Amino acid sequence: MIRFDEVSKQYPGGHQALKQVSFELNKGEMAFLTGRSGAGKSTLLKLIMCTEKINQGQILVGGRNIHRLSPSELPLYRRRIGVVFQDHQLLYDRSVFDNVMLPLQIDAYDPREAARRVRAALDKVGLLNKEKLNPIHLSGGEQQRVGIARAVVNRPQILLADEPTGNLDPELAAEIMHLFEQFNQIGVSMLIASHDLSLITRLRHRILTLDNGVLIKDELQPSRLQGQY
């Protein structure tokens, strides 16, 4: 689904964010991306979203070299990807329902079908009864759930998350990760950046570790290896 071949990224000024990174995320796979602050996690996700450009190598998504997409092809490509941020990036002048509706409005969905999808997404994250509230009245964990509902409302093939539990206490963080696992179980490919090793090692998915832009470890956790031989 996602393949990095010797990918390097250098920012203006000379900072080398990624250095010859290679890995492949299979269709329907869930994996974590970890490393210290500044290791290159956010840059790697931005390259998949095509909000940053590579300097070397290639990135294939669904077999296509995404950094050769034309400007007119990028919007369609990005519709395949849902993104969850640490700071939610919600609009506080709109209701929970309208925040989740936004991607569908941009894609000009039929209003009735859009409303059905929004309510289905809110139901999945346990917030259907709060659709009329302003996000400012929700807890931090609930706001993150709104962000997740917005990311999955158009049924993306890929879900990216950048430190989605960074501002949450351990119990809420575990709930959010369990919610991601539920989406993964219905076939969504997922790559989640997180520095919370104590949490992600318990979940026992594959872990990719970056250090100063270099991929130093690519480990599949033991329980995921059982029954594969």
Residue, then its C-alpha position, 0 to 999 in steps of 0.5 A: m500500500i505504502r512503499f518508501d524506497e531510499v527516501s531522503k528529505q532535506y529542508p532549506g538551510g541544510h537540515q536533513a530530516l530523513k536519510q535513505v528511508s526504506f520500508e513497506l506498509n502492506k494493505g490493511e496493516m497497522a503500524f507505529l512510527t516512533g522516535r524522539s522529537g525531531a527524529g523525522k516522524s512528522t516529515l515522513l507523514k507529510l511526505i505521504m500527504c504530499t504536503e512536502k516533497i522528497n529530495q531523493g528516492q521514491i514513495l509509492v502508494g497503491g503502486r503509484n509514485i505520488h510525487r509525480l502526481s500532477p496538481s490536478e491529481l493531488p485532490l483525488y489522491r488526498r481523498r484516499i487519506g484520512v489524517v488525525f492531528q495531535d491538536h484536533q484542528l477543529l473549528y470552534d464556530r461550528s457544531v460537532f456535526d458540521n466539523v465532521m461534515l466538512p470533508l464531505q462538503i468540500d467533495a460536494y456530497d449529496p446532503r442526505e448521504a453526507a448526513r448519513r455518513v456523518r452520523a455513522a462516523l459519530d456513532k462509531v466514535g461514541l459521540l452521536n448524542k453530542e452532534k449539536l454541541n460546539p467542540i469547546h464543550l467537549s473534553g480533550g478525549e472527545q475532541q480527539r474523537v471528533g477529529i477521528a470521525r472527521a478523518v474517516v467520514n469519507r472512508p479513506q483507504i489510509l489513515l495517518a495520525d501524528e501524535p494523536t494521544g500526545n495531550l491525553d492521559p494514559e486511560l484516554a490514550a488507550e481508548i483512542m488507540h483501541l478505536f484505531e484498531q477497530f478501524n484497522q479491523i475493517g481494512v483501513s491501512m494505518l500509520i501512527a506516529s507516537h512517542d509513547l512506547s509504553l502504550i504502543t508496545r502493549l498493542r503489539h503491532r509493527i513498530l518503525t523507529l526513526d533516529n535523526g532521520v534514519l530508520i534504525k528498527d523495523e520490528l513486528q511484535p511477537s504476538r503478531l508473528q504467531g501462526q504465520y509459519 
